[in-house]
């Protein structure tokens, strides 16, 4: 951890960071060159640049970058919609540069999952810290999202198991402990998850109706 901090403080990047596939999306070749130069000078060797277009999402998915930088300057509504679609569909750290913005654009960017949103200030020396910030924020948000999804999944599984226990108690006269042990025993014998056995129990009783 100490070495990593020292590396960041001195402006160096690790071999893993240098190998990141970074995609720059910009309609202006001159501005794209500024971004690309800033990235290359920092140490990122794998940088690609494309123009924003109607089939932007498909092109980004085909490239499969690790980090995306979108520079929209003065974007029109179609460009914004395309950029926000990429943000929603491609689960990657995304930094967006715009020259002008308003509260509505900022809100849409946050809702779309943009990791770093920068207004009026494209300079190549700012590129590295903004990429760092985008990666860090994305990692934190991704962890929260995974934890939320895992919690929801666990809750759904518990509900299915409880429902299966209730059916066994009602239809077979088992106690709650007996029903639970029956589901757990079947799961162990069949090398399956308890929730899978619970689903089978529920389906079996439904077919008897």
Helices and strands as residue ranges (DSSP letters): H 2-9, H 15-18, E 22-26, H 29-42, E 47-50, H 56-63, E 67-73, H 77-89, E 93-98, H 103-112, E 116-119, H 124-172, H 176-190, H 194-207
